[in-house]
């Protein structure tokens, strides 16, 4: 099993590392763009390019559709409910079609697992969708727990800290860090008092530095060194041994 070369964590390293799903572990943009356009076409709306959909992702399917419909004037409540149902039905039947893990992600997970780190997924996607997607991609067994946007009930998805707290509780406590690509991820981690790493390759709505994360990585080969730096109280961007 391949691992990512990196310095060992010190004795104060992280016991738990949590990950957002869409735009962090998996590039789901092609599938989600098709789902949004399926709903827009059913409503007689103009289709939108995948690059337009990418920054709409992160707050869950409902917010993604709201943003897509806003480009053509929005929709009343009844029409929105109809199109939202169509989007969910299509997406549920095509979850893994076109969705791919980011390069180096599996190897980084293997490295962390080999060091005894407990791994979690905390996403605003419905838990059932997230579980099916990870299962279809052969990744579900790499994680010790999965928390979806509906797992803890209404009002307890990111940016609430509740799912981050639940992640830590489920995995027996200990020092934790979180990885994500959106303001929801950073806000949830901040509110939970957990260091957060932003990925520059995710579904960003602006410069990654504007998210205000403790560290930024440009690829999964940088994850373990970034965690090691955070464990030693260092923040910023760059490989271990570089400024930042």
Secondary structure, DSSP 8 states (H G I E B T S, - for coil): ----------TT--SEEEE-SBTTTEE-HHHHHHHHHHHHHHTT-----HHHHHTTTTS-HHHHHHHHHHTTT---HHHHHHHHHHHHHHHHHSTTTT-EE-TTHHHHHHHHHHTT-EEEEE-SS-HHHHHHHHHHTT-GGG-SEEE-TTTT-TT-STTSSHHHHHHHHHTT---EEEEESSHHHHHHHHHHT-EEEEETTS--SS-GGGG--SEEESSGGGHHHHHHHHHTT--EESSTTS--
